[in-house]
Amino acid sequence: MFPLFPLVERAWGVGMATRRFSSLTILVLVILAAVFAAFVGTSRLRASDDPAQHGFDAANLDRSCKPCDDFFQFANGGWLKNNPIPPDYSVWGSFVTLAERNQQQLHGILEAAAFAKVASGSNEQKIGDFFASCMDTTTIDGAGLKPLAPELASIDSIHDLPSLVERAAKLQTAGMNVLFAFGSDQDFKDSTRVIGEANQGGLGLPDRDYYTRDDADSKKLREQYAQHVAKMLELAGDSPERAASEAATILSIETSLAKASMTNVELRDPKAVYHKMPIADAQTLTPNISWPAYFRAVGSAPLNEINIGQPDFFKALNGMLASVTLSNWKTYLRWHLLNNTASALSDPGPSVCAEILPSGSESPGAGVGTQPDRRASRRYPHAILDEPGHEKGSD
């Protein structure tokens, strides 16, 4: 069933799909499977109905190619020929099909829970109600941007650097990539310890090269990104003129962050991203970030030391916190909030979706805006990933 080299497949980004289905996903699948057992009589999915699966299928080979001439083509040519990229996907590979299969199984479990008659207050009832609410497009469309009103108000209330950093920290805890990244990691020089770590981040495009390359395709991509940002801000209620200006501001901020970031090649060197230091030294490096206050905002225990993965990035960020106006930072945070929650909000309609989700967009499953009948299939994967207990990690 799978090609011999599943990590080297049809397009860049397949590895991202691989990472999403980590051990956490398997754990969630096991937990939901326990719930599913209560509904085995009503579920649409049956293991006996599934086609036979194989760890290796000789049909994936391309025997017209000699292994010593091109082993990749020999090993995967048959699979590549028989598995063209679907028109509504930008990447395709064995791990994407695995992801799709897992999604279908989870969908069946949750849909069965939504329609089952179970005891009030039970886990089954909670899971079913949660999924049903995610799929209630009538109520979702009627709410518009109202679900974001508290967060938008919090962003609007930013009045100084401490409140800016605090609000960014709160958005980070909701999985949003703003300003920089923070988490825990093994101490590279002491495997018995897990330490706090701050790394470069804050971008809307996949990595720094999208902002720094000067070739024609990269310039066109940045123009399209700015147009996409502007369109999203228009959908949020801004005038076209204001939205275009805000998009330029956002691209400028993200470009400055990108230029201060290390390249992907540089990030491969463990020594280059290991700069463990006392919190006092981190404070000296970034006087515009109160680290004790930041730790409180993200819900971390107080730390005595931290690994600052890319000191030059944080020096640049510290300067930007002072030089970029609070108004522009609010615009930046507002965009990232909209971008990260758009899939759960109201549907703007197929004609608008066709503009903001063009065929071949970055995420698997995107590009279906011109097919209104597939709206439910676009929404249920987000409902699955948002299910309580399913942790959303950053790719």
C-alpha positions in Angstrom: 0.0 0.0 0.0 2.8 2.5 0.9 5.8 3.5 -1.2 9.2 2.3 -0.1 10.3 5.8 0.8 7.2 7.5 2.3 9.1 10.6 3.5 10.3 11.5 0.0 7.1 11.9 -2.0 5.1 14.2 -4.1 5.5 17.6 -2.7 7.1 19.7 0.0 5.2 19.5 3.3 4.4 15.8 3.4 6.7 15.5 6.4 4.4 18.0 8.1 1.5 15.6 7.7 3.7 12.9 9.2 4.4 15.0 12.3 0.7 15.7 13.0 -0.1 12.1 13.5 2.2 11.6 16.4 1.8 9.4 19.5 -0.6 11.9 20.9 -2.9 11.3 17.9 -2.7 7.5 18.5 -3.5 8.0 22.2 -6.5 10.1 21.3 -7.6 7.5 18.8 -7.4 4.8 21.5 -9.4 6.9 23.9 -12.1 7.6 21.3 -12.1 4.0 20.3 -13.2 3.1 23.8 -16.1 5.5 23.5 -16.8 4.0 20.1 -17.3 0.6 21.6 -20.5 1.8 23.2 -21.9 2.6 19.7 -20.6 -0.3 17.7 -24.1 -1.1 16.6 -24.7 2.3 15.1 -21.4 3.3 13.7 -21.0 3.5 9.9 -17.4 2.2 10.1 -16.7 -1.5 10.2 -13.2 -3.0 10.2 -14.6 -5.9 8.1 -15.7 -3.4 5.4 -12.2 -1.9 5.0 -10.1 -3.1 2.1 -7.1 -5.2 2.8 -4.0 -3.2 3.8 -0.4 -4.2 3.0 2.9 -3.0 4.4 4.4 -3.3 1.0 2.7 -3.6 -2.4 4.8 -4.7 -5.4 2.6 -2.7 -7.6 4.3 0.4 -6.3 7.5 -0.6 -8.1 8.4 0.7 -11.6 10.1 -2.3 -13.1 10.8 -0.4 -16.3 13.4 1.6 -14.4 16.7 -0.1 -13.4 17.4 0.2 -9.6 21.0 1.2 -10.2 19.9 4.0 -12.6 17.2 5.6 -10.3 16.3 3.7 -7.2 13.7 6.2 -6.1 11.8 5.8 -9.4 12.2 2.0 -9.3 10.9 1.8 -5.7 8.1 4.4 -6.0 7.3 4.9 -9.7 4.3 2.6 -9.8 2.8 4.4 -6.8 3.5 7.8 -8.2 1.8 6.9 -11.5 -1.3 5.5 -9.8 -1.6 8.3 -7.2 -1.8 11.7 -8.9 -2.3 14.7 -6.5 -6.0 15.2 -6.1 -7.2 18.6 -7.4 -8.2 19.9 -4.0 -4.8 19.0 -2.3 -1.4 20.7 -2.6 0.5 17.6 -1.4 -0.2 13.9 -1.5 1.6 10.8 -0.1 1.2 7.7 2.0 1.2 9.6 5.2 -1.5 11.9 3.9 -3.6 8.9 3.1 -2.9 7.5 6.5 -4.0 10.8 8.0 -7.2 10.7 5.9 -8.0 7.2 7.1 -7.5 8.2 10.7 -9.8 11.2 10.2 -12.5 9.0 8.7 -12.3 6.7 11.6 -12.5 9.5 14.1 -15.3 11.0 12.1 -17.3 7.8 12.4 -16.7 7.7 16.2 -17.8 11.3 16.8 -20.8 11.1 14.5 -22.0 8.0 16.2 -21.6 9.8 19.6 -23.5 12.8 18.3 -26.6 10.7 17.4 -26.5 8.1 20.2 -28.9 8.1 23.2 -26.6 8.1 26.2 -26.7 9.1 29.8 -26.7 12.8 30.4 -23.4 14.1 31.7 -21.4 11.1 30.4 -18.3 11.4 28.4 -20.1 10.0 25.3 -22.7 12.8 25.6 -20.1 15.5 26.0 -18.1 14.3 23.0 -21.2 14.0 20.9 -22.5 17.4 21.8 -19.1 19.0 21.2 -19.0 17.5 17.7 -22.5 18.4 16.9 -21.9 22.1 17.9 -18.8 22.2 15.6 -21.0 21.0 12.7 -23.9 23.3 13.4 -23.2 25.6 10.5 -26.5 27.5 10.9 -25.6 28.7 14.4 -22.0 29.3 13.4 -22.9 31.4 10.4 -25.3 33.4 12.5 -22.6 34.2 15.1 -20.2 35.6 12.6 -17.2 37.2 14.5 -19.0 37.2 17.8 -17.0 34.3 19.2 -13.9 36.4 18.8 -15.2 39.5 20.4 -13.5 39.0 23.8 -10.1 38.3 22.2 -10.5 41.2 19.8 -11.4 43.4 22.8 -8.3 42.2 24.7 -6.0 43.0 21.7 -7.6 46.5 21.4 -7.0 47.1 25.1 -3.2 46.8 24.7 -1.8 50.1 26.0 1.9 49.5 26.7 4.7 47.0 26.1 3.9 44.8 29.2 0.3 44.4 28.1 1.4 43.7 24.5 3.7 40.9 25.7 1.1 39.5 28.0 -1.6 39.4 25.3 0.9 37.8 22.9 1.6 35.2 25.6 -2.1 34.4 25.9 -2.4 33.9 22.2 0.6 31.6 22.3 -1.2 29.4 24.8 -4.0 29.1 22.3 -1.5 27.8 19.7 -0.9 31.0 17.8 2.6 31.7 16.4 3.1 35.4 17.5 6.4 37.2 18.3 8.3 34.0 19.2 7.9 30.4 20.3 8.2 29.1 23.9 8.1 25.6 25.3 10.2 22.9 26.9 12.9 20.7 25.5 15.6 18.3 26.7 18.8 20.1 27.8 21.2 19.3 25.0 24.0 19.0 27.5 22.2 17.1 30.3 19.6 14.5 29.1 18.3 14.1 32.6 16.8 17.6 32.5 13.9 19.3 30.6 14.4 23.1 30.4 12.4 26.1 29.2 13.3 27.3 25.7 12.5 30.4 23.6 12.9 30.2 19.8 12.4 32.4 16.8 8.9 32.6 15.4 6.0 35.0 14.7 5.7 34.4 11.0 2.6 33.8 8.9 4.4 32.0 6.0 6.2 28.7 6.6 9.7 30.0 7.2 12.1 33.0 6.8 13.0 32.1 3.2 9.5 33.0 2.0 10.2 36.6 3.0 13.9 36.9 2.0 14.1 35.3 -1.5 14.3 37.7 -4.4 13.2 35.4 -7.3 10.1 36.2 -9.2 8.1 33.3 -7.7 8.8 34.4 -4.2 7.9 38.0 -4.9 4.7 36.9 -6.5 3.9 34.7 -3.4 4.4 37.6 -1.1 2.1 39.7 -3.2 -0.5 36.9 -3.0 0.0 36.6 0.7 -0.6 40.3 1.2 -3.8 40.1 -0.9 -4.9 37.1 1.1 -4.4 38.9 4.4 -6.2 42.0 3.1 -9.2 39.9 2.0 -9.4 38.2 5.4 -9.4 41.6 7.1 -12.1 42.8 4.8 -14.2 39.8 5.8 -13.6 40.9 9.4 -15.2 44.2 8.6 -12.4 46.5 7.5 -12.7 48.7 4.4 -10.7 47.5 1.4 -8.3 50.5 1.7 -7.7 49.9 5.4 -7.3 46.2 4.9 -4.7 46.8 2.2 -2.7 49.1 4.5 -2.9 46.7 7.4 -1.7 43.8 5.2 1.3 45.9 4.2 2.0 46.5 7.9 1.7 42.8 8.8 4.0 41.8 5.9 6.6 44.4 7.1 6.6 43.2 10.7 6.9 39.6 9.6 9.6 40.4 7.1 11.6 42.1 9.9 11.2 39.0 12.1 12.2 36.7 9.2 15.4 38.7 8.4 16.4 38.3 12.0 15.8 34.6 12.0 18.3 31.8 11.4 18.0 29.8 8.2 16.8 26.2 8.2 20.3 25.1 7.5 21.7 27.1 10.4 19.1 25.6 12.7 20.4 22.1 12.1 23.5 22.8 14.2 22.6 21.9 17.9 25.5 24.1 19.1 24.1 27.1 17.3 20.7 26.9 19.0 21.9 26.2 22.5 22.4 29.3 24.6 21.3 28.4 28.1 21.5 31.3 30.5 20.1 32.6 33.8 16.9 34.5 33.6 18.8 37.7 34.6 20.9 37.3 31.5 17.9 36.8 29.3 16.4 39.9 30.8 19.5 41.9 29.9 19.3 40.5 26.4 15.6 41.6 26.0 14.9 44.4 28.5 11.5 45.0 26.8 10.3 41.5 27.7 9.7 40.9 31.4 10.4 37.2 31.5 8.8 36.6 35.0 5.6 38.3 33.8 5.7 36.3 30.6 6.0 33.0 32.4 3.0 33.9 34.5 1.0 34.7 31.4 1.7 31.4 29.7 1.1 29.5 32.9 4.6 28.4 33.4 6.2 27.9 36.8 9.0 30.4 37.6 12.2 29.5 35.8 15.8 30.2 37.0 17.3 29.6 33.5 16.2 29.4 29.9 17.7 28.4 26.6 17.4 31.3 24.2 17.7 29.5 20.9 18.6 32.4 18.7 20.0 35.4 20.7 20.3 37.6 17.6 16.6 37.1 16.8 15.6 38.2 20.3 17.9 41.2 20.2 16.1 42.2 17.0 12.6 41.5 18.5 13.5 43.6 21.5 14.3 46.5 19.3 11.1 46.0 17.3 9.0 46.0 20.5 10.1 49.6 21.0 10.2 50.8 17.4 7.0 49.3 16.0 3.9 51.3 17.2 1.4 49.6 19.5 -1.2 50.2 16.8 0.7 48.2 14.3 1.4 45.4 16.8 -2.4 45.2 17.5 -2.9 44.8 13.7 -0.4 42.0 13.7 -2.0 40.2 16.6 -5.5 40.7 15.2 -4.4 39.1 11.9 -2.9 36.0 13.6 -6.0 35.6 15.7 -8.2 35.7 12.5 -5.9 33.4 10.6 -5.8 30.8 13.3 -9.6 30.7 14.0 -11.0 31.3 10.5 -11.7 27.6 9.8 -14.0 27.5 12.8 -15.9 30.7 12.0 -18.8 31.5 9.6 -18.6 30.6 5.9 -18.3 33.7 3.7 -19.8 31.8 0.7 -18.4 29.9 -2.2 -17.4 32.9 -4.3 -15.3 34.4 -1.5 -13.9 31.0 -0.6 -12.7 30.6 -4.2 -10.7 33.8 -3.7 -9.1 33.0 -0.3 -8.7 29.2 -0.8 -7.3 28.9 -4.3 -6.5 25.4 -5.6 -3.1 24.4 -4.6 -3.0 26.4 -1.3 -0.6 25.3 1.4 -2.7 23.1 3.7 -4.0 19.6 2.7 -7.7 19.8 2.0 -7.7 23.5 1.0 -8.8 24.7 -2.4 -12.3 23.4 -2.0 -14.0 26.8 -1.7 -15.7 26.4 -5.1 -17.4 23.2 -4.0 -20.1 24.2 -1.4 -21.3 20.7 -1.0 -17.9 19.8 0.7 -18.3 22.4 3.4 -19.1 19.7 6.0 -16.0 17.7 5.0 -13.9 20.8 5.5 -15.3 21.4 8.9 -15.3 18.0 10.5 -11.4 17.6 10.6 -11.2 20.8 12.6 -13.9 19.5 14.9 -11.8 16.3 15.4 -8.6 18.3 16.1 -10.4 20.6 18.5 -11.9 17.7 20.4 -11.1 18.1 24.2 -8.1 16.0 25.0 -6.7 16.3 21.5 -3.6 18.5 21.9 -2.9 20.8 19.0 0.8 21.2 18.5 2.6 23.7 16.3 4.2 22.3 13.1 
